[in-house]
Amino acid sequence: MSKYSAGCIFYYPSFHSTHNPSQAEKLQKDLKRYLTRKIGFEAVMRIRCTKGLSMHTFHGNFFVRSTDLLSLANINPDAGFAVQLSIEESLTDTSLVCFQTALLYTSSKGERRIRVHTLCLPVVSSLADVYAGVDVQAAICLLANMAVDRSVSSSLSDARDALVNAVVDPLSAYSSAVSSVPRSTLTAPSSLKLLPLYVLALLKQGAIHVNDRVVPQPSIQKLSAEKLTREGAFLMDCGSTHLPELDTLSSERTRSFITWLRDSRPLSPVLHLVKDESPAKTDFFQHLVEDRTEAALSYYEFLLHIQQQICK
């Protein structure tokens, strides 16, 4: 439903208003943001471009009414969209290509408004100039949307292979046509130096992470010391731990910094305290995407894999 109604999905694992107050706080702040942010209704968005270019695929939550017109039940500042373009005619006689997005919507006060964004980009003949103008953050956002769509329409393995190819193909072309460094050395333009790292981090995200292991749930034990043994590992599930509010300067600074981080984001993150001996340390290490895991390569090993693919 959220796909075609221009909505979004919020995920709260292990939610419980009493036993998991951190998730309850997150729901409260997310709901506040959802109800207080600006919003538009009954919106349509049309994307136009220079002759010789055409829209190929749209990514996001909307309903496609025609080849260049999207229908949005609502629109808000947190929504984002991506589009793939096709070059259908030669652009050799054109010095500039233009893109224009027009959004027509009804404000919360009932006013019919239109917002227009126009972008002009130069047409270049040098491949080096093309690489120099790449926005790697926009590219990885598009790749993430494409991977999600591929995993739904095809398979998770195909989506992961496509992400790897999205690194191999541009770096291979750069090595062949632009760089003077031998192909045995992995080279990348300055605009794409972080592309392998971003793609590796994307491959390790839970949404497209491949894991064939099936772990049985441990049995529930009685709340008695007689059930404890020196050879076993036991989990005491007694709620969430919060950062203590101590009357010290370091505590005040820490809490102020965490509050600033939360307030600077549209979605409120949950705070977890992870000690060295805590089992929650595993969740912390899962976000160290440059390290090797049981099912994924390290950042260095991933770069070597990309280099081997380019040299084939």
C-alpha positions as a printed NumPy array, in Angstrom:
array([[  0.   ,   0.   ,   0.   ],
       [  2.795,   2.447,   0.863],
       [  4.349,   1.861,  -2.564],
       [  1.453,   3.327,  -4.541],
       [  0.155,   5.811,  -1.949],
       [  3.497,   7.67 ,  -1.667],
       [  3.807,   6.489,   1.912],
       [  6.62 ,   4.992,   3.975],
       [  7.113,   2.074,   6.353],
       [  8.502,   2.37 ,   9.88 ],
       [ 10.106,  -0.664,  11.502],
       [ 10.255,  -1.112,  15.285],
       [ 11.792,  -4.485,  16.168],
       [ 10.869,  -5.938,  19.573],
       [  8.466,  -3.077,  20.244],
       [  6.846,  -2.968,  23.668],
       [  5.624,   0.228,  25.302],
       [  6.651,  -0.948,  28.778],
       [  9.512,  -3.409,  28.431],
       [ 11.223,  -1.543,  25.613],
       [ 10.868,   2.18 ,  26.401],
       [ 13.579,   3.186,  23.924],
       [ 11.446,   1.922,  21.038],
       [  8.395,   3.632,  22.52 ],
       [ 10.359,   6.891,  22.628],
       [ 11.402,   6.374,  19.01 ],
       [  7.775,   5.835,  17.978],
       [  6.775,   9.009,  19.82 ],
       [  9.414,  11.136,  18.101],
       [  8.799,   9.59 ,  14.682],
       [  5.074,  10.241,  15.046],
       [  5.761,  13.83 ,  16.106],
       [  7.934,  14.361,  13.047],
       [  5.31 ,  12.738,  10.828],
       [  2.505,  14.97 ,  12.139],
       [  4.417,  18.267,  12.284],
       [  6.38 ,  18.235,   9.031],
       [  5.073,  20.07 ,   5.981],
       [  2.854,  18.013,   3.716],
       [  1.124,  18.316,   0.365],
       [ -1.862,  16.393,  -0.992],
       [ -3.19 ,  15.288,  -4.372],
       [  0.194,  15.833,  -6.013],
       [  1.412,  15.073,  -9.505],
       [  5.026,  15.32 , -10.601],
       [  6.185,  15.62 , -14.183],
       [  9.802,  15.306, -15.316],
       [ 10.888,  16.8  , -18.632],
       [ 14.264,  16.564, -20.333],
       [ 16.061,  17.641, -23.513],
       [ 15.146,  15.944, -26.779],
       [ 17.278,  12.868, -27.267],
       [ 16.873,  11.769, -23.645],
       [ 13.992,   9.85 , -22.115],
       [ 12.905,   8.49 , -18.751],
       [ 13.773,   4.826, -18.353],
       [ 12.797,   3.762, -14.833],
       [ 11.427,   5.539, -11.77 ],
       [ 12.314,   4.553,  -8.207],
       [ 10.337,   5.509,  -5.108],
       [  6.818,   5.302,  -3.729],
       [  4.286,   6.619,  -6.237],
       [  1.881,   5.582,  -8.997],
       [  3.07 ,   6.004, -12.59 ],
       [  0.32 ,   7.605, -14.67 ],
       [  2.328,   8.002, -17.895],
       [  5.901,   7.881, -19.152],
       [  6.829,  11.156, -17.444],
       [  4.008,  11.745, -14.923],
       [  3.878,  10.448, -11.352],
       [  0.845,  10.522,  -9.085],
       [  1.498,  11.141,  -5.388],
       [ -1.248,  10.861,  -2.787],
       [  0.913,  13.01 ,  -0.513],
       [  4.328,  14.647,  -0.603],
       [  6.644,  15.692,   2.24 ],
       [ 10.229,  16.988,   2.7  ],
       [ 11.501,  13.513,   3.69 ],
       [ 10.392,  11.851,   0.432],
       [ 12.944,  11.062,  -2.249],
       [ 12.786,   9.816,  -5.832],
       [ 15.288,   8.508,  -8.359],
       [ 15.073,   8.133, -12.114],
       [ 17.15 ,   6.36 , -14.754],
       [ 17.588,   8.021, -18.134],
       [ 18.196,   6.639, -21.614],
       [ 20.13 ,   8.348, -24.422],
       [ 18.043,   7.74 , -27.551],
       [ 19.661,  10.202, -29.971],
       [ 23.129,  11.618, -30.496],
       [ 23.941,  14.699, -28.435],
       [ 27.069,  15.717, -30.363],
       [ 25.438,  18.92 , -31.661],
       [ 24.168,  19.895, -28.193],
       [ 26.216,  21.793, -25.633],
       [ 23.718,  21.539, -22.776],
       [ 21.028,  19.13 , -21.639],
       [ 18.265,  20.322, -19.334],
       [ 16.024,  18.589, -16.831],
       [ 12.954,  20.083, -15.224],
       [ 10.76 ,  18.654, -12.494],
       [  7.392,  20.28 , -11.781],
       [  5.447,  19.306,  -8.668],
       [  1.799,  20.358,  -8.441],
       [  0.186,  19.818,  -5.036],
       [ -2.364,  21.113,  -2.529],
       [ -0.95 ,  22.545,   0.694],
       [ -2.338,  21.79 ,   4.148],
       [ -4.176,  25.145,   3.932],
       [ -5.964,  24.144,   0.745],
       [ -3.803,  26.247,  -1.586],
       [ -2.884,  24.796,  -4.969],
       [  0.865,  25.294,  -5.484],
       [  3.554,  24.363,  -7.984],
       [  7.265,  23.862,  -7.29 ],
       [  9.744,  23.711, -10.174],
       [ 13.352,  22.512, -10.181],
       [ 15.539,  23.002, -13.275],
       [ 18.993,  21.533, -13.85 ],
       [ 21.31 ,  22.178, -16.805],
       [ 24.369,  20.001, -17.43 ],
       [ 27.084,  20.381, -20.073],
       [ 27.57 ,  17.776, -22.782],
       [ 31.237,  16.763, -22.91 ],
       [ 33.249,  14.622, -25.299],
       [ 35.879,  13.538, -22.786],
       [ 35.203,  10.5  , -20.617],
       [ 37.449,  12.004, -17.934],
       [ 35.062,  14.96 , -17.655],
       [ 32.155,  12.535, -17.184],
       [ 33.923,  10.804, -14.303],
       [ 34.883,  14.139, -12.756],
       [ 31.229,  15.152, -12.539],
       [ 29.941,  12.015, -10.805],
       [ 28.092,  12.53 ,  -7.514],
       [ 28.947,   9.3  ,  -5.689],
       [ 26.327,   9.802,  -2.971],
       [ 23.57 ,  10.264,  -5.528],
       [ 24.904,   7.245,  -7.425],
       [ 24.851,   4.975,  -4.377],
       [ 21.326,   6.141,  -3.545],
       [ 20.219,   5.151,  -7.042],
       [ 22.048,   1.82 ,  -6.779],
       [ 20.306,   1.083,  -3.475],
       [ 16.899,   1.694,  -5.064],
       [ 17.825,  -0.448,  -8.054],
       [ 19.032,  -3.263,  -5.788],
       [ 15.758,  -3.294,  -3.872],
       [ 13.726,  -3.421,  -7.077],
       [ 15.976,  -6.159,  -8.488],
       [ 15.641,  -8.279,  -5.346],
       [ 11.844,  -8.101,  -5.674],
       [ 11.581,  -8.653,  -9.442],
       [ 14.388, -11.232,  -9.691],
       [ 16.324, -12.556,  -6.699],
       [ 18.53 , -11.387,  -3.869],
       [ 21.604, -12.967,  -5.464],
       [ 20.975, -11.113,  -8.733],
       [ 20.665,  -7.839,  -6.825],
       [ 23.984,  -8.437,  -5.052],
       [ 25.728,  -9.403,  -8.316],
       [ 24.369,  -6.255,  -9.952],
       [ 25.838,  -4.111,  -7.17 ],
       [ 29.264,  -5.676,  -7.628],
       [ 29.028,  -5.137, -11.396],
       [ 28.087,  -1.514, -10.735],
       [ 31.564,  -1.111,  -9.228],
       [ 33.458,  -3.261, -11.712],
       [ 32.022,  -1.734, -14.912],
       [ 32.805,   1.983, -14.348],
       [ 36.238,   1.285, -12.832],
       [ 37.092,  -1.088, -15.673],
       [ 36.057,   1.521, -18.249],
       [ 38.071,   4.158, -16.42 ],
       [ 41.137,   1.913, -16.33 ],
       [ 40.848,   1.177, -20.064],
       [ 39.99 ,   4.589, -21.46 ],
       [ 41.242,   7.216, -19.022],
       [ 43.847,   5.991, -16.592],
       [ 47.469,   5.436, -17.63 ],
       [ 48.042,   3.022, -14.741],
       [ 48.298,  -0.704, -15.698],
       [ 45.097,  -2.72 , -15.357],
       [ 46.763,  -4.885, -12.732],
       [ 46.482,  -1.904, -10.359],
       [ 43.077,  -0.862,  -9.084],
       [ 42.545,   2.794,  -9.923],
       [ 39.547,   5.067,  -9.543],
       [ 38.845,   8.739, -10.218],
       [ 38.644,  10.971,  -7.169],
       [ 34.87 ,  11.194,  -7.533],
       [ 34.497,   7.393,  -7.255],
       [ 37.149,   6.515,  -4.666],
       [ 34.457,   5.801,  -2.076],
       [ 32.179,   3.841,  -4.426],
       [ 33.636,   0.396,  -3.51 ],
       [ 33.304,   1.175,   0.207],
       [ 29.71 ,   2.38 ,  -0.165],
       [ 28.738,  -0.689,  -2.21 ],
       [ 30.432,  -3.019,   0.28 ],
       [ 28.501,  -1.359,   3.112],
       [ 25.31 ,  -1.789,   1.078],
       [ 26.051,  -5.486,   0.526],
       [ 26.321,  -5.94 ,   4.289],
       [ 22.98 ,  -4.335,   5.076],
       [ 20.316,  -6.63 ,   6.481],
       [ 17.856,  -5.953,   3.662],
       [ 20.048,  -7.578,   1.011],
       [ 22.378,  -9.623,   3.181],
       [ 22.482, -13.35 ,   2.315],
       [ 22.576, -15.701,   5.289],
       [ 21.703, -19.402,   5.081],
       [ 22.18 , -20.108,   8.764],
       [ 19.162, -21.129,  10.826],
       [ 19.712, -20.557,  14.521],
       [ 17.297, -22.298,  16.924],
       [ 15.823, -20.195,  19.684],
       [ 17.113, -21.101,  23.173],
       [ 14.665, -22.556,  25.654],
       [ 13.22 , -20.39 ,  28.42 ],
       [ 14.64 , -21.144,  31.869],
       [ 13.129, -20.603,  35.295],
       [ 14.241, -17.509,  37.18 ],
       [ 16.288, -19.53 ,  39.62 ],
       [ 20.026, -19.71 ,  40.346],
       [ 19.903, -23.484,  40.159],
       [ 19.537, -23.209,  36.388],
       [ 22.887, -21.41 ,  36.042],
       [ 26.098, -23.283,  35.265],
       [ 29.694, -22.213,  34.719],
       [ 29.721, -23.848,  31.295],
       [ 26.664, -22.006,  29.981],
       [ 25.849, -18.554,  28.63 ],
       [ 22.582, -17.002,  29.791],
       [ 20.551, -13.998,  28.724],
       [ 18.629, -11.978,  31.3  ],
       [ 15.856, -10.108,  29.467],
       [ 14.728,  -7.453,  31.901],
       [ 14.165,  -4.4  ,  29.713],
       [ 16.342,  -1.723,  28.124],
       [ 19.228,   0.191,  29.604],
       [ 19.311,   3.967,  29.368],
       [ 22.165,   6.396,  29.681],
       [ 22.241,   7.493,  33.338],
       [ 21.707,  11.195,  33.959],
       [ 24.6  ,  11.978,  36.272],
       [ 25.243,  15.413,  37.739],
       [ 28.639,  15.714,  36.056],
       [ 30.008,  17.818,  33.217],
       [ 30.965,  14.784,  31.085],
       [ 27.492,  13.262,  31.511],
       [ 25.815,  16.527,  30.56 ],
       [ 28.002,  16.938,  27.474],
       [ 27.396,  13.363,  26.384],
       [ 23.632,  13.651,  26.732],
       [ 23.641,  17.01 ,  24.924],
       [ 25.601,  15.509,  22.041],
       [ 23.221,  12.537,  21.767],
       [ 20.217,  14.887,  21.872],
       [ 21.754,  16.953,  19.07 ],
       [ 22.298,  13.84 ,  16.947],
       [ 18.698,  12.756,  17.435],
       [ 17.227,  16.182,  16.734],
       [ 19.242,  16.568,  13.51 ],
       [ 17.595,  13.531,  11.895],
       [ 14.048,  13.072,  10.618],
       [ 13.854,   9.632,  12.288],
       [ 14.724,   9.228,  15.952],
       [ 17.407,   6.564,  16.539],
       [ 17.358,   4.3  ,  19.589],
       [ 20.203,   4.564,  22.075],
       [ 21.963,   1.338,  23.078],
       [ 24.718,   1.042,  25.66 ],
       [ 27.198,  -1.656,  24.643],
       [ 29.845,  -2.779,  27.113],
       [ 32.872,  -4.852,  26.174],
       [ 31.477,  -7.965,  27.781],
       [ 27.956,  -7.343,  26.539],
       [ 26.346,  -9.694,  23.964],
       [ 25.076,  -6.565,  22.213],
       [ 28.655,  -6.095,  21.061],
       [ 27.776,  -8.243,  18.029],
       [ 25.275,  -5.655,  16.795],
       [ 27.951,  -3.002,  17.13 ],
       [ 30.493,  -4.993,  15.109],
       [ 27.944,  -5.613,  12.343],
       [ 28.206,  -1.922,  11.482],
       [ 31.999,  -2.081,  11.049],
       [ 31.566,  -2.682,   7.339],
       [ 35.282,  -2.56 ,   6.539],
       [ 35.947,  -5.71 ,   8.576],
       [ 35.63 ,  -9.303,   7.404],
       [ 32.62 , -11.34 ,   8.525],
       [ 31.676, -14.98 ,   8.141],
       [ 29.581, -14.254,   5.072],
       [ 31.207, -11.128,   3.6  ],
       [ 34.619,  -9.834,   2.564],
       [ 36.584,  -7.098,   4.238],
       [ 36.99 ,  -3.759,   2.465],
       [ 40.561,  -4.686,   1.389],
       [ 39.456,  -8.121,   0.149],
       [ 36.539,  -6.529,  -1.71 ],
       [ 38.931,  -4.149,  -3.486],
       [ 41.076,  -7.138,  -4.512],
       [ 37.962,  -8.902,  -5.81 ],
       [ 37.001,  -5.838,  -7.868],
       [ 40.54 ,  -5.659,  -9.243],
       [ 40.433,  -9.33 , -10.275],
       [ 37.107,  -8.802, -12.037],
       [ 38.519,  -5.829, -13.942],
       [ 41.596,  -7.775, -15.029],
       [ 39.569, -10.654, -16.514]])
